[in-house]
Amino acid sequence: MLGEGILKGLAETARNFFGSYVSKDRLTTVQYPEQRDPRIESARSFPFLVYDGADWHDGMRCVACQICEKECPPKCIYIEKSKDKKPDANGKPQFYPAIFDIDISVCMSCQICAEVCPFDAIKMDVDYNLSTDDRFGGLLLDKQRLSKSNQYYNAIHPTEAAAVDARLAAERVRQEAKAKATGQAKSTADAKLTATTQAQPEIGGPR
């Protein structure tokens, strides 16, 4: 019948309109900003930097490898590597970004930076309320404004963050086991060298 689709659409609209007075499931309007829909785990807005521990600078995972800067399509990431190293959250000396800026007025939220990062240091946020009256400084985020804790990452992307934490923990155990094995091998080699040295007769001494 001609116009059947229009009639079905109008019927659905009427059902939702009148049904919203008796059923919350049909009440689709949210009184923003007092009320907000829960954030969806798979949503993404702009990147942020993950840090471990309590201090954003000491626990920063980023080692300034600059892969994200090179792979960024709109070239909105700017990084300068430090000249020195600092211990990371695991105590391993690492380079760190002396400067890490992202211009979110240019960022297209493509997530390529998060996908290519080998250290799980940059992830996508879900915060969309970033409006500002400063079109330049307010939209250029430095490393301190970009830094957010691993707890925050677990709160917005629990499934993904749990997998990352498990992978990092396994890598940490592997590195500790490797360091322990290296230490034991060195101790064994030193002991053999000491024993060999002690067993050799002194020059000119009795044979």
FENWO-V630838 format. One record per residue. N is the residue number from 1. OMEGA is omega in whole degrees, -180 to 180 (999 if undefined). BURIAL is # if it has 24 or more other C-alpha atoms within 12 Angstrom, else .. D_LAST is the distance of its C-alpha to the last C-alpha in whole Angstrom. Layout:
BEGIN
[[N OMEGA BURIAL D_LAST] [N OMEGA BURIAL D_LAST]]
END
This chain:
BEGIN
[[1 -179 . 117] [2 179 . 117] [3 -179 . 115] [4 179 . 113] [5 179 . 110] [6 180 . 111] [7 178 . 113] [8 178 . 110] [9 178 . 108] [10 179 . 111] [11 178 . 111] [12 178 . 107] [13 179 . 108] [14 180 . 110] [15 179 . 108] [16 -178 . 106] [17 -178 . 108] [18 179 . 110] [19 180 . 107] [20 179 . 105] [21 -177 . 108] [22 -177 . 107] [23 179 . 103] [24 179 . 100] [25 -180 . 99] [26 178 . 101] [27 -173 . 101] [28 -178 . 99] [29 178 . 100] [30 -179 . 97] [31 -179 . 98] [32 6 . 96] [33 179 . 94] [34 177 . 95] [35 180 . 94] [36 175 . 91] [37 177 . 90] [38 -178 . 86] [39 -179 . 84] [40 -176 . 83] [41 -177 . 79] [42 179 . 79] [43 176 . 81] [44 176 # 80] [45 -178 # 81] [46 -177 # 78] [47 170 # 75] [48 -178 # 73] [49 -179 # 69] [50 172 # 67] [51 179 # 65] [52 179 # 63] [53 -174 . 63] [54 -175 . 65] [55 -176 . 65] [56 -177 # 66] [57 -178 # 64] [58 -175 # 61] [59 -177 # 61] [60 -180 # 63] [61 -176 # 61] [62 178 # 62] [63 176 # 59] [64 178 # 62] [65 174 # 61] [66 177 # 64] [67 -179 # 65] [68 178 # 68] [69 -179 # 69] [70 -176 . 69] [71 -176 . 71] [72 -178 # 74] [73 -180 . 77] [74 178 . 79] [75 -179 # 76] [76 -179 # 77] [77 178 # 73] [78 -176 # 71] [79 168 # 68] [80 -179 . 66] [81 178 . 62] [82 176 . 60] [83 -179 . 58] [84 178 . 55] [85 175 . 54] [86 177 . 55] [87 176 . 54] [88 -177 # 56] [89 179 # 57] [90 178 . 54] [91 -179 . 52] [92 179 . 51] [93 -179 . 51] [94 167 # 54] [95 179 # 56] [96 -179 # 60] [97 173 # 63] [98 174 # 64] [99 174 # 68] [100 -178 # 69] [101 172 # 73] [102 176 # 75] [103 -176 # 79] [104 173 # 81] [105 179 # 84] [106 -177 . 82] [107 -180 # 80] [108 175 . 82] [109 -177 # 80] [110 177 # 78] [111 179 # 75] [112 180 # 73] [113 180 # 71] [114 -178 # 70] [115 -176 . 69] [116 -178 . 67] [117 -178 # 65] [118 -176 . 61] [119 -178 # 61] [120 -176 # 64] [121 -179 # 65] [122 -178 # 68] [123 -178 # 71] [124 179 # 75] [125 175 # 77] [126 -179 # 80] [127 -178 . 82] [128 -177 . 85] [129 -175 . 87] [130 -179 . 85] [131 -179 . 89] [132 178 . 89] [133 178 . 91] [134 -173 . 88] [135 -178 . 88] [136 -178 . 85] [137 -178 . 83] [138 -179 . 84] [139 175 . 83] [140 -174 # 79] [141 177 # 77] [142 -172 # 74] [143 178 # 70] [144 178 # 71] [145 179 # 75] [146 -172 # 73] [147 175 # 70] [148 -172 # 71] [149 176 # 69] [150 176 # 67] [151 177 . 70] [152 178 # 73] [153 178 # 71] [154 -179 # 71] [155 -176 . 75] [156 179 # 76] [157 -173 # 74] [158 -178 . 73] [159 -180 . 72] [160 -178 . 70] [161 179 # 68] [162 178 . 67] [163 179 . 66] [164 180 # 64] [165 179 # 63] [166 180 . 61] [167 179 . 60] [168 178 . 58] [169 178 . 57] [170 178 . 55] [171 178 . 54] [172 178 . 52] [173 179 . 51] [174 180 . 49] [175 178 . 48] [176 178 . 46] [177 179 . 45] [178 179 . 43] [179 179 . 42] [180 179 . 40] [181 178 . 39] [182 178 . 37] [183 179 . 36] [184 179 . 34] [185 179 . 33] [186 179 . 31] [187 179 . 30] [188 179 . 28] [189 179 . 27] [190 180 . 26] [191 179 . 24] [192 180 . 22] [193 178 . 21] [194 180 . 20] [195 179 . 18] [196 -180 . 16] [197 -180 . 16] [198 -178 . 14] [199 -179 . 12] [200 179 . 10] [201 178 . 7] [202 180 . 9] [203 -179 . 9] [204 -179 . 9] [205 178 . 6] [206 180 . 4] [207 999 . 0]]
END
